Each structure stands twice: as C-alpha cells, then as structure tokens.
Amino acid sequence: MNTIDRHLNNIRVIDGHEHLIPQKERREMNADFFDILHYLSSDLINAGMDASFFDRKKNKMSDREKAVVFLEYWGKVKNTTYAQMLRWAVEDLYGMDDWTVDGICDLSQRVRKASQDPDLYKKVLTEKSKIDLAFPLIFTTKVDFEFFRPVMWTDHMIKIRSLKDIESIESEADLDIYQFDDYLSAVDSIINQYVREGMVGTKIGIAYWRTLAVQKPTFDEAARVFNRIKTCQLGESVSQEEAKPIQDYIIHRVIQRSIEFNIPIQIHTGHQEPSVSSNGNIVTNSKVTELIPLLLEYKKAHFVLLHGGYPYYNEYLSVIKNFPNAYADLTWCYILSPTATKQLLSQMIEMVPQSKILGFGGDYNQVEGTYAHLKLAKKVLSEVLNSKVANGDMTENDACDFANRVLRNNLIELYQLDLDPVSLEEEDSYV
C-alpha cells in the first residue's frame, strides 16, 4: 500500500448525501438480504424482473422462492457496478461466498440478525467505513445525531398543483392558508422549523418531475395560479404548464430562505434513478446549464450540484469552474460508472479549485451499500491521484491534501459542522 492509498484508508470521511433509513425502522422491518439490494433493483427490473418482487406487501414468497428468482436474474446483471457493490458489501460484511439458493437463504438470515443489532450503524458507518457524519434525506429531521445531520427535501412545497397539495403544507405548518401570502408564510415556517431541528441544507429534486429551468414570475403571476388551485374543490389539478409560475416562485423563495440561514442548497442534476422518477425518466430535464440564471442571480447562495451532472459532465465542469457559488458533488457518481467518474474527476482536478469539490455521498438507503460505495470511491480516487502523481501533475503531499479536502474538510466548512478538519501536519504517521 503506497502513501496515497494509506492516506485514503485513514481519512475520517464526511458523507454528503444519503437516504439511510433510521436504525429503528430497519430493526422494525427486520430487513433481510432482499431489502438491501437498493440500486441493483433497477438493473434487475431493466433485465426483466417483475417490479412487484420488491414490494413487501405484494411479494409473499419464501426466502427460498425469492432466492430462485433472484439468481435467475443475477446472472443477467452481475456485470454492473450496482451488482459489484452488492457483492462487495455482502462478501466483506457477511462473509458471503456461496451464490446458490442455500447460500442466499443463509445470507438473508445473517442480514436479519444484523438488522436487530443496536450497534449496526456504529459498526458499519463509524468503524468499518470510517464515516464520522452523514447527511440523510429521509423526509424527517428526526435522525440519530450521533451519526447524521439532516438535509431536507423542499419539493413537496414546490410541487403545488392541487388543493390537496396546499392542504398538506397547511397541515405541516399548522397555519391556515387562504391567500398566496399565507402559503409563503407556511413555507417560511416549515423551513424555520427544519433549521431549528438541525437541518444543515435544503434539497431541490425537481428534475425528477419537471425541468430545472426556472423563470422569474411576479408575485401576481404566482398568486393567480394559487387562486386557480384554490377553486379545485372537486379534486382536480391544474396542468404542470399552468402550475409552473407558482412552482418557480417558490423555488426562488426556498433559495432566498436558504441564503438567509446560510445553508447550502443541494440540487439534483443529471442521471435519474428509475424507481423514484415520476416523469418517464426524462434525463434532459436535469441539464445543469438550465440552472445558470439562478447561479447568476443568487451570488450569496451555496449551490451544491449533485451527481456530477452525468451524462452532461463537461457542461457541468464548465459551470462549476465559472461560478463561485456552485460546488461540485460526486454523490452517486462512482457507482453509476467508475470509468466515467475517473474521467470526470481527472478533468475536475485540472479545472476546478479543490475547495469547491465534495468527494463522496453514498446515496444508499441501507448501510451495506454505503460501505461498498465508499470502498469504490477510494479506489477511484486512488487511481486518479496516483496517476496525477506519476504524470508529475501533483506531488504526493498535494494528492493527500486534495483527498483531505474533498472527503472531509470542504464539507465541514461548507455545512458549518462542529467537527475538526484534518491537515497533513497532523498525519505524519502515515503521510
């Protein structure tokens, strides 16, 4: 193990983006092997597996029956990185070495036993993965602050098309909403509450259901749409086209409130996960260049542009390079394609100040996936950084400093975490 590899192995990581369910919820659901597949389920469905296989309420098969179906499709998808992450996770964490029906059944029992372990998250995240803190997006601020700090979705406040949508916000804010002014007050109240409860960033994921292009509607234009929605007493909805002015207005509001609280705004860009895409997976909705008007307007904001903009990563790099208020985030990138991420990261090192790069987010709903993803991320980082050193583009110290920044220090600074950054001088034992 060379200097850079030793260094990467020792870094205590800040994980900038997860969907990890609370440990209590995992224990109550008694999660088994088939509950930790997460991203692999997309590949399995794309290979022909019935999506109902992953519905706990509909799928009443025994472990053995599930294992037979799983192995039928495993042979079709085991080449993908999603599959490799599952393999790494269960082989490293559970000693899996028998990819047969009996082996899968035995593994599922081991996963169930782990799900009942009150120290599971500590063992996998803190000890095995060396993650000091992660940011989960799970629609609640009620997380275990020993391991997590919440980032909160705002799409439910933005995606307003029916009276039911308004009533939902009315209930969450515990405010009566009669006029558009009331709705904006409710949005402010909800964000204020999230901040009081420990939120460290807001999340805008609109690319999953509409374009990232945001215009600048007036208050009156947005209020007219609000009033139209308030007349939808029979359960009807306005069209997405008609609703866009009010949605755009609220997006501006979310950004303005985030600036007020000095918290970053995470925005989904690029590739979309089919299991959560409700728009037919229209990837062109998520082009990062559509965000340029917002980047130009809100110079005091901190926009964290997620997922490297893949597959539009050259445009992504140009945007990140040109705008001081835009930060590159490699969440999800490594498991989408380690090859593409190597290219992206290599170009990013050449183009983007290292203080603006956030190097890892597992983006998984179960800790096993986070463990494997971080293992892959460090492998990719090692290959890229060692190549830069071999080519004379960086020194070993430069490479180790880069790793410190993108895996820990930049996130501590940007998200204002009460954690200590790391410096090369403090690590003479392995640098």
VOKOLLO-231866 format. One record per residue (C-alpha): x, y, z. Coordinates in pm, whole numbers, padded with zeros to 5 digits, always signed. Layout:
N
XYZ;...
//
This chain:
431
+00000+00000+00000;+00157+00328-00112;+00143+00666+00063;-00174+00788-00111;-00357+00460-00053;-00262+00457+00316;-00378+00814+00345;-00715+00745+00180;-00763+00444+00405;-00713+00655+00719;-00927+00959+00637;-01233+01005+00858;-01495+01085+00596;-01790+01326+00591;-02061+01168+00375;-02253+01444+00198;-02564+01261+00074;-02751+00951+00191;-03102+00806+00216;-03027+00576+00510;-03341+00482+00699;-03339+00523+01079;-03191+00220+01254;-03514+00175+01450;-03710+00147+01124;-03465-00108+00988;-03499-00312+01306;-03881-00297+01292;-03893-00407+00928;-03647-00688+01012;-03460-00614+00689;-03317-00914+00506;-03092-00966+00203;-03367-00869-00041;-03415-00537+00140;-03055-00423+00089;-03046-00452-00292;-03145-00087-00347;-02988+00033-00674;-02943-00321-00803;-03322-00349-00814;-03320-00103-01106;-03083-00322-01303;-03285-00633-01217;-03608-00471-01336;-03435-00346-01651;-03325-00706-01712;-03686-00823-01697;-03765-00893-01331;-04120-00802-01224;-04110-00484-01014;-04359-00636-00769;-04075-00859-00644;-03955-00559-00441;-04297-00476-00292;-04302-00620+00059;-04682-00606+00073;-04731-00792-00255;-04441-01036-00250;-04531-01321-00013;-04269-01565-00141;-04044-01751+00100;-03672-01676+00114;-03606-01986-00094;-03856-01884-00362;-03712-01533-00369;-03358-01672-00396;-03454-01881-00701;-03596-01574-00879;-03306-01354-00772;-03041-01594-00902;-03224-01627-01235;-03173-01255-01291;-02843-01220-01106;-02672-01389-01397;-02808-01116-01624;-02691-00818-01418;-02383-00926-01223;-02161-00731-01463;-02289-00390-01349;-02133-00171-01082;-02458-00182-00886;-02416-00560-00871;-02049-00531-00780;-02142-00306-00486;-02384-00568-00354;-02120-00838-00392;-01855-00633-00212;-02097-00547+00069;-02214-00898+00147;-01874-01059+00096;-01694-00810+00322;-01961-00759+00587;-02124-01102+00598;-01858-01337+00462;-02078-01435+00166;-01910-01694-00056;-02194-01916-00175;-02405-01771-00458;-02656-02055-00458;-03014-02077-00331;-02891-02219+00001;-02622-01952+00023;-02871-01670-00039;-03111-01808+00221;-02831-01832+00478;-02716-01479+00393;-03068-01344+00436;-03077-01482+00789;-02743-01317+00868;-02872-00983+00739;-03185-01020+00955;-02967-01083+01258;-02759-00773+01178;-03077-00567+01144;-03156-00643+01509;-02809-00536+01624;-02839-00197+01802;-02477-00125+01707;-02516-00199+01335;-02477+00162+01219;-02185+00222+01451;-02009-00092+01326;-02064-00029+00954;-02053+00351+00932;-01825+00465+01214;-01589+00168+01250;-01580-00016+00917;-01633+00278+00679;-01466+00545+00898;-01751+00789+00835;-01780+01049+01111;-02105+01204+00986;-02353+01157+00702;-02635+01373+00565;-02952+01167+00512;-03250+01284+00307;-03540+01083+00451;-03818+01344+00485;-03757+01398+00855;-03520+01583+01086;-03564+01311+01348;-03233+01137+01292;-02967+01000+01524;-02734+01299+01563;-02453+01067+01669;-02423+00963+01303;-02630+01210+01099;-02729+01567+01017;-03048+01607+00813;-03083+01766+00471;-03449+01827+00393;-03645+01796+00071;-03840+02103-00037;-04011+01952-00343;-04336+01893-00153;-04359+02271-00103;-04271+02341-00467;-04483+02076-00641;-04815+02251-00598;-05091+02161-00848;-05397+02072-00642;-05590+02174-00334;-05459+01860-00165;-05103+01992-00209;-05196+02315-00034;-05373+02131+00248;-05065+01916+00306;-04849+02225+00361;-05123+02379+00574;-05113+02074+00798;-04733+02059+00823;-04702+02430+00905;-05012+02427+01129;-05127+02751+00964;-05447+02845+00784;-05379+02912+00417;-05630+03135+00240;-05414+03359+00023;-05082+03312-00157;-04919+03526+00114;-05035+03265+00366;-04876+02986+00161;-04542+03170+00152;-04563+03221+00528;-04620+02846+00567;-04313+02770+00352;-04107+03007+00567;-04242+02848+00885;-04156+02496+00769;-03801+02593+00672;-03756+02777+01004;-03868+02465+01187;-03628+02243+00991;-03339+02474+01081;-03433+02472+01449;-03437+02092+01435;-03085+02070+01295;-03117+02083+00915;-02781+02163+00751;-02902+02204+00391;-03208+02215+00167;-03267+01983-00129;-03434+02064-00462;-03503+01748-00660;-03740+01890-00920;-03551+01739-01217;-03728+01413-01141;-04068+01558-01234;-04006+01881-01431;-03733+02084-01594;-03459+02260-01396;-03529+02578-01595;-03669+02838-01354;-03813+03168-01474;-03874+03485-01270;-04253+03514-01229;-04403+03806-01041;-04598+03769-00719;-04921+03841-00905;-04848+03573-01167;-04788+03315-00897;-05088+03431-00693;-05320+03389-00992;-05217+03024-01016;-05266+02982-00641;-05617+03125-00665;-05694+02893-00957;-05581+02593-00750;-05794+02708-00454;-06102+02667-00673;-06022+02299-00742;-06276+02177-00488;-06362+01855-00675;-06014+01704-00657;-05898+01823-00999;-05545+01953-01066;-05405+02228-01282;-05162+02124-01555;-04787+02131-01498;-04759+02409-01757;-05015+02618-01573;-04855+02548-01235;-04500+02640-01337;-04516+03011-01236;-04611+02931-00877;-04354+02649-00860;-04082+02879-00991;-04178+03149-00742;-04150+02903-00452;-03813+02776-00578;-03688+03135-00552;-03835+03153-00202;-03656+02834-00091;-03326+02967-00223;-03377+03304-00053;-03455+03141+00282;-03151+02913+00245;-02934+03221+00192;-03089+03381+00498;-02989+03082+00712;-02654+03044+00532;-02718+02680+00446;-02629+02510+00114;-02890+02412-00144;-02843+02064-00290;-02986+02031-00642;-03027+01708-00836;-02859+01724-01177;-02805+01459-01441;-02898+01091-01428;-03223+00989-01260;-03298+00675-01061;-03594+00498-01231;-03753+00381-00906;-03815+00742-00798;-03859+00910-01137;-04219+01003-01193;-04173+01170-01531;-04070+00880-01753;-03702+00938-01670;-03665+01242-01896;-03296+01299-01837;-03289+01620-02043;-03495+01783-01765;-03185+01771-01548;-02929+01957-01758;-02714+02166-01527;-02697+02454-01777;-03064+02525-01704;-02953+02648-01360;-02735+02931-01491;-03000+03205-01440;-03027+03107-01072;-02648+03097-01033;-02626+03443-01184;-02899+03587-00961;-02811+03436-00624;-02444+03511-00578;-02466+03467-00199;-02612+03118-00226;-02415+02794-00200;-02544+02563-00473;-02431+02202-00434;-02485+02045-00777;-02524+01674-00724;-02410+01370-00921;-02153+01537-01144;-02425+01630-01389;-02373+01292-01559;-02411+01240-01854;-02367+01615-01912;-02047+01636-01712;-01846+01855-01950;-02111+02129-01924;-02118+02062-01550;-01744+02122-01518;-01769+02446-01713;-02047+02573-01486;-01866+02474-01165;-01546+02636-01288;-01714+02967-01373;-01944+03024-01075;-01802+03081-00723;-02140+02989-00575;-02151+02643-00740;-01996+02335-00578;-01924+02000-00743;-02062+01695-00561;-01966+01341-00666;-02252+01173-00480;-02373+00861-00669;-02115+00909-00949;-01881+00621-00868;-02149+00353-00882;-02309+00496-01196;-01981+00439-01377;-01637+00428-01215;-01484+00472-01563;-01681+00790-01633;-01610+00918-01282;-01236+00868-01328;-01255+01087-01637;-01478+01340-01462;-01254+01356-01155;-00936+01382-01359;-01078+01675-01556;-01220+01827-01237;-00875+01833-01077;-00750+02021-01383;-01037+02270-01394;-01197+02330-01052;-01049+02477-00732;-01022+02187-00489;-01207+02386-00223;-01523+02352-00434;-01526+01972-00469;-01727+01741-00241;-01594+01393-00291;-01842+01140-00157;-02206+01065-00089;-02319+00705-00071;-02679+00779-00177;-02797+00441-00040;-03094+00353+00180;-02904+00078+00367;-02561+00099+00529;-02421-00201+00341;-02444-00004+00018;-02276+00299+00174;-01984+00083+00289;-01930-00066-00059;-01973+00267-00236;-01709+00435-00022;-01473+00146-00088;-01519+00207-00462;-01486+00584-00425;-01150+00546-00251;-01038+00304-00524;-01127+00556-00797;-00966+00843-00605;-00654+00635-00557;-00625+00553-00926;-00678+00914-01034;-00447+01069-00773;-00171+00814-00826;-00193+00878-01199;-00162+01254-01145;+00145+01199-00927;+00300+00957-01177;+00247+01213-01455;+00412+01486-01249;+00089+01688-01218;+00075+01660-00838;+00309+01571-00555;+00211+01301-00307;+00150+01574-00049;-00072+01759-00297;-00270+01440-00360;-00316+01372+00011;-00420+01733+00074;-00674+01704-00210;-00819+01391-00050;-00843+01564+00288;-01038+01848+00134;-01284+01659-00084;-01360+01379+00164;-01376+01588+00482;-01259+01947+00516;-01467+02108+00241;-01787+01961+00384;-01702+02076+00736;-01651+02430+00608;-01946+02446+00367;-02201+02288+00601;-02057+02460+00912;-02009+02138+01105;-01877+02127+01459;-01604+01881+01363;-01231+01918+01331;-01075+01939+00984;-00765+01733+00919;-00429+01860+00799;-00121+01684+00664;+00086+01807+00955;-00135+01610+01194;-00085+01288+00999;+00291+01243+00989;+00244+00883+01096;+00107+00783+00757;+00184+01068+00518;
//
